[in-house]
Amino acid sequence: MASVDINLATAEELDAVEGLRGHGHEIVRYREERGRFTDTRQLDEVPGLAGVLSADQRAALTVGDIGAE
């Protein structure tokens, strides 16, 4: 499975990831309001996601180059 960059993915792309289904819009809104993610653990700060993702699910996610725009 290819990695999904949580800083670049659309809400629809995020919804396609196991463990994130139904949370894509919240993730994008959080990113737009607070800036880019620097670590996948920050997803726990998104409403409804605290403690939801397993280590395997997090392994399928990346934060890409946080210096890129």
VENHU-V375166 format. One record per backbone hydrogen bond with DSSP energy under -0.5 kcal/mol. CO is the residue of the C=O (numbers start at 0). NH is the residue of the N-H. Records with the same first field share a line. If there is no record, write none. Layout:
CO: NH ; NH
This chain:
2: 4
3: 5 ; 61
4: 7 ; 8
9: 13
10: 14
11: 15
13: 16
16: 19 ; 20
19: 22
22: 26
23: 27
24: 28
25: 29
26: 30
27: 31
28: 32
29: 33
30: 34
38: 41
39: 42
40: 43
41: 44
42: 45
45: 48
48: 51 ; 52
53: 57
54: 58
55: 59
56: 59
57: 60
59: 3
61: 5
63: 65
64: 67
